Amino acid sequence: MNTTPLLSAVDLHKTFKVSTRNHTTGMLTALDQVSLHLTAGETLGIAGESGCGKSTLAKIMAGLLMPDKGNVLYKGTQLKQLGQKDQIAFRRKTQMIFQDPFSSLNPRMRVGDSISEPFKIAGMTAAIQHSELTRIMTAVGLSSEAANRFPDEFSGGQRQRIGIARALAASPEILIADEPVSSLDISIQAQIINILLQMKIDFALSMIIVSHNLLILRHISDRIIIMYLGAIVESGPASEIFRRCRHPYTEALISAIPGFRAAAASRSELLQDDLPSALSIPTGCRFHPRCRHAVELCRHNVPAMDTYGIDHTAACHLSGKLYG
Ligand code: SF4
């Protein structure tokens, strides 16, 4: 049995140079020693507050951004070692869906032409292009009449359907969606999530879904990774993360969800202060300034990533004591 992950990341590190308020420059740490894997057929959810590095991670996994250090591997081969032809194939097989699909569509191009671009590149005849376009538009719930209209004639939810159709037209193996529903109304969010779940089955996809909404990730993901200030603090099967999380930050995020609030603590009690700046990552456990359980050890020593059961890991000095 081939156990090589479809896509994996090893020790990714990424910083950005930014201007600070007093006109000096600083280095913002977006990713710090991030490693993960995506198995074929799996949906991996990546969660965390805004600014935790999850969107940067998604772009690096899609090959749209280079890490400063570390590697992304596709079926065991480093992306940077792929030849030009294989690089192009990887870009086609790994498609991204963005929070704002409008920004990735040409406003002067009819929607049908935008979706059909990969068909033309593949050299399909006009008749096959037309039938493929109809098939994909129907799959995402768009009428074939919509093909003749321009992006600004559609609502946010319809544009996201167009974004998904455009990604599917490239016959991808992996779909990476960055906050695909965060700008949509709740009722439309459910429709788009259901389309993604159905497309995963119909098109045999593996998916990485980035979202700050843990409840959506619980619904759609096989495994969930929790990121905090550029690092992974916990990862595990979605059901395990909700049944028995192993990190105080995960506990705080879950407690913020209505219906999941911990009996003895409100979110404000669990999550102290605001998110620190990624320009100055705290020493020791990076979560310690906000952690109500922090002890002296946490302020100076970086916690190791410990394993708890099958594929469940967390980086907290006190996880065993706190969660058994
Ligand atoms: Fe909190 Fe310490 Fe665990 Fe960090 S290592 S999450 S500060 S208890």
Residues whose N, C-alpha, C, O or C-beta is under 5 A from the ligand:
A	BS01	SF4	P248 C285 F287 H288 C291 H293 A294 V295 C298 P303 A315 C316 H317 L318
